[in-house]
């Protein structure tokens, strides 16, 4: 059984389940608001809104 922790979504404050096996910079989804969240720190785990993917027009 995989251990999980709960964190508040920075967008909607809903609880987000985070597996103990997450990696730094991993992207997870909030079930409440469907925002993409990035793991920006471990121990303690910190969530932030994932940056929007932008077109790379110059390359």
N, C-alpha and C positions, 0 to 999 in steps of 0.2 A: 504494500500500500504506500503510495506516494504522499508525503506530508505536504500540506499547503498552509499558507498564511493568508490573511485577509488584509487588504489595503483599501483605502478610499480612493475612488477615481478622482483625479484633479479637475475633471470637467463637470461631473454630475454628482459626485460624492457617494455614488453607489458602491457597494462592496465588490472588490475584484479579487478573485481567488488566484493566488500566485504559488506555483509549484516551487518546492525547495531546490529543484534542479535548474531553475532559470539561470540564464547567463547575462552578463552585462551587455547592454544595447539590444537585447532581445525585444521584439515587438509582440505585444499581447493585445487582445480586444476587451473592451468593457462590454459586458452583456447588457447593461442598462442603457447606455447612450450610443453604443457602437463606435466609440472613439478608439483610435489606435493609440496605444500607450507604450512608451519605451521604458525599459528598466535602466535608469541612469546611475544607480548605485546599489551595491549589495552590502548587507550586514551593517545597518538595516537596509531593507529594500526600499528604494525610492522610485516612484512612478512620475513620469512627465508626459505631456502630450507629445506624440511622435511628430517630427517635422513633416510637413507636406512634401510629397514627391513633386519636384518641378522638372519641367522640360529643360533639356540642356541645348538651347538653340545655337550656341556658338561652336559646338563640336560635332 
